[in-house]
Amino acid sequence: MDKGIYTAVASIKADKLRQINSVHEVSNVSTTGFKKAFQMSVKTFRTDSGAALSSRYFKTAESIGRVDLTPGSRIVTNNPLDIFIEDKGVMGVFNDKDQLVFTRRGDLRLSPEGVLLNGEGVRIASDTGGDLQLDPALIHRISREGIIYATNPEEEVAEEVEVGRILLRNAEDTFLEKMEDGLFKPEGFAEPTDFQGSEDPVFVTSQALEGSSAKTYDVLTQMIELERSYEIKINIIKELSDLNQTSNTLMQLS
């Protein structure tokens, strides 16, 4: 009886995590490059009951972290620094701790110091290591391979010069998990790290951005289903509790 109650309570906890995740998705339906997290991680706990001859093992939900890299809608911006990362590619950036992490957000811009950032303010990683330092006085263009070219507007016959390459990784065969800051790292590692990824090259579309993969109608439908699921499980717990009390009463009478 207690196993049924514990299972129902653990399921309610899982639904609570899904609900928190749904609220997070609703708040990011208009965030550039936002990706949904879709797979729940679980932990197994051992429970001992007094003088019981056997132990029991239960699974309970801990977090929803694995990233769904299904591409979102493509939005044309005509901004030469904006990029849409195709297929399941990701772009390397540096977080607040100067750790290499990954993102799909490609609304790029130059800081006053010439550091290439995205809309979150994180520094874009170079394919050769470190961040990308560009000259704000030059005109920049990003190729399909993520190569940054620059031209000098003061030259009569301006020639394009390669000034950097964006770090791109193909995560087709790699599971990524979302961290608290919304950036990605390879699954199974305690700290952010680089990964090799698939050998297939990653391409980008310039002058375009990726829309959020979260859709309002999908999230609202999911929240309604979670509410109904919660009511059903609460009723199950009540029924099991009543049944347990009835069983105890019958045992006392016998």
N, C-alpha and C positions, 0 to 999 in steps of 0.2 A: 504493500500500500504506500509506504513512504517513498519507494522508488518512483511510483507514478507521480506523486506530488512533487518530488525533486525534479523529475524530468519536465513537468509542466512549468515549474518556476524557472528552470534553466532556459526553457523555450521563451518565456516572457522576457528574460534578460536579453536574449538574442534579438527579440522584436524591439526592445528598447534601444539597442545599438543601431538597428536598422532605421528606427525612427529618427534618432540623432543624425544619422547619415543622410536621411531624406531632407531634414531641415537644412543641413549643410549644402545639399545639392540645390535646394530652392533658392538659397541665398547667392548661388553662383550661376544661375541660368544665363546671365549676361556677361560672365567673366571670360575673357579671351583665353582659349586653350584649356579650359577647365575639363578635367577628366574624372569620371565616376570611379569609385572604388566598389568592387562587387563581390569579393570573396571574403567570408568571415573566418578569422583564425580562432581556434579553440584550444583550451588547456584541459588536461585530465587531472582530477583531484581524487585522492584516496580518502575514504571515510571509514572510521571504525566506530562501532556502536557498543560501548561498554564491554560486556563479557561475550560478545558475539564471536562465533567460531570462524567467521569469514569477513574479509574486508570487501568494500564495494568501491567501484571506480566510476566516477561520473565525469562527463564532459560538459564544459560550460563555455559560452562565448566570451571572447576577450576583446576583439577589435575587428573592424572591417578595413582591410588595408590594401589588398591587391588591386592594382590599377587596371581599369578597362581602357585599352588604347585604341578602341574603335574611333576612327577620325570623325570629328564634328563637321559642321557645315563650313564651306569656304566662303569667306567674305572679301571681296575686292576692295582695296583701300587706295591704290595708286601711290602709296608711300614707299619709296625705294628701299627703306630699311625693314619693312614688314615682311615676314616670311610665314608661309604655311608649310608645316612639316608633313610630308606625305607618308602614307601607310602607317607603320608602327615605329617610326623613327622618333628619337628624343634628342634634345639639345642639352649639352653640358653647361652648367652654371655653377657659381660659387655661393654658398649660403653665408649667413652671418658669422659662422665659425670658420670660414675659409675652406670648407669641405666641398669636394666635387659632388654635385647632385645633378638631377636632370629634371627637365620640364618640357612642355609642349607649347608654352606661351611664347609667341614670336613677335610681339609688338616692340620692336627694338628702337633704341634712340641713343644718342650720344650725350654723356654728361658734359658739363662745362670744361672738365679736365680731359675730355676725349675718350673716356672709358665707355665701352659698349654695354648698355644695360637693356633690360626689358621692362615691361610695364610694372612689374613687381619691385623694380629697383635692384634686382640681383645682377651680378656681373656675368657676362657671357664668357664661357671658357674657349680658349684657343685650342686648335688641334695639336699645336706644338707645346702646350703647357702654359699655365698662367692665364691672365685675362687678355682681352683685346683692346689695345690702345690705338686710337685712330686720330687723325688730324681733322678737327672740326672745320677747318678752312677748305677742305677738299670735298668733292662730290663723290659719294660712295654708291656702289651697286653690288648686290649679292647675286651670285650665279646659282644655277640649279644644283650645283654640287656643294653649295655653302661657302664658296670662295668669295672674299670681299675684294672688290676692285675699287681703285680711287683714280679720279682725274682732277687736274688742276684747272679751275675755271678761268684763271688768268692767262693760260697758254692759248695761243691762237689755234694751234693744232694739238689738242689735248690727247694724250695717249693713256690708256688704262694701265694701271700698275697693280699687281696683286699685293695687298697689304696685310692679309690675314685669312685664316680659315676657321670657320666655326666648328667646334667639336660636336659631331653628330654620331649617334650610335643606333644600330638597328636592334630593337628589342623584340623582334618577332619570336625568338626562341628563349627570351629571358623574362622571368616574372619580376615586375617592379612593384614596390609597395609605397603607399603614400605616407609621408611623415606629417607631423603636426603643423608644419609650416606650408603644407600643400605641395612640396617638392617631392621628387621620387628618388629612391635608392633601390639597388638590387635586393630582392627578397632573401631573407635568411642571414643577413649580415647585421651585426649590432651597430656598426658605424657606416656612414656612407662611403662608397668606394666606386671605382670605375669598373666597367665590365667589357668584355670583348664583343659580345653581340654576334649577330649573324654576319656572314661575309658579304651579303648583298648590300650594295651602296644605298645610302639614304639621300633622297632628293628633296629639295624644297621648291616651293613656288613663291617667287618674290612678288611684292606689292599686293599681298593677300594675307589674311589672318584666319585662324581656325576658331569657329564659334564654340560655345560650351556644348558638351555632349549631354548635359542635363536638360531635360524637357519638362516644363511645368506640368503638363497634363499627365506624364508618366509618374512623376513624383507624387502628385495629388492622388492618383489612383492607388499607388502603393501605400500611401498613408491611410487611406480608407480601409484597405485590406488589412493593414496592421491593427487598426482600431477594432475591426471585427474579430481578428485573431486573438487579440487581448481579451475580449469579452468571453470568447469560447473557452479559453484556457483558465480564466478565473472561475467559470462555472465548473470546469473539470476538477479544479482543486477543491471547490466547495463540495462537489459530489463525492470525491474520494475521502474528504475529511468526515462527511456524514456517514459514509459507509464504514470507515474505520471505527467511529464511535459506536455504530450499531454492532459491529463485530465484537468489540470489547464488552458490550452489554450482554451479548449472547454467551460469551465465554464465562462471564461472572455468574450468569444464571445456571449454567451447566455445572 
